[in-house]
């Protein structure tokens, strides 16, 4: 999460995101923050931008199966158990 959510911070976020990728994405999915729209126009003008609550929730909740399993087990007893569990998800 960013400490500021203005256009300058959004531009910095997109630059940092793109620096870690080997390609430019075709589509980005964000929440409905207006500064993302403005920054995307400057940084990635050819990329489709989707703003939809359902699509964003899928991205934000991708770790949910791990959290549910961890909650059920209460905790992993050893690093080996955690490794075995997480490798089964991939």
C-alpha positions, -999 to 999 in steps of 0.1 A, spaced: 0 0 0 12 34 -8 15 62 18 1 87 -7 -24 80 -34 -19 108 -58 -9 109 -95 28 112 -87 27 82 -64 7 62 -89 33 70 -116 61 58 -93 41 26 -86 36 19 -123 73 25 -131 84 2 -103 59 -24 -115 71 -23 -151 108 -24 -141 103 -58 -126 85 -72 -158 102 -84 -190 72 -73 -211 45 -46 -211 11 -60 -200 -19 -60 -223 -43 -52 -194 -40 -38 -159 -67 -42 -132 -70 -16 -104 -95 -2 -80 -114 29 -90 -88 54 -78 -87 84 -102 -49 88 -100 -44 54 -115 -62 65 -146 -42 97 -150 -9 79 -143 -16 50 -167 -23 75 -195 12 89 -191 32 57 -184 13 31 -204 -9 47 -230 -14 15 -251 -24 -7 -222 -61 -15 -215 -72 -4 -180 -100 -23 -163 -115 -9 -131 -140 -33 -117 -145 -44 -81 -149 -81 -89 -118 -83 -111 -98 -64 -84 -110 -87 -57 -97 -118 -76 -62 -103 -76 -64 -91 -39 -77 -124 -27 -54 -148 -45 -37 -157 -13 -70 -166 4 -67 -204 0 -33 -203 17 -47 -182 46 -77 -205 50 -55 -236 52 -31 -219 76 -60 -209 98 -74 -244 98 -40 -259 108 -36 -230 133 1 -229 123 27 -249 105 46 -272 128 79 -269 109 93 -252 79 91 -285 60 53 -287 65 50 -251 52 71 -259 22 52 -291 14 19 -273 17 29 -243 -4 45 -264 -31 12 -283 -36 -6 -251 -45 17 -243 -74 
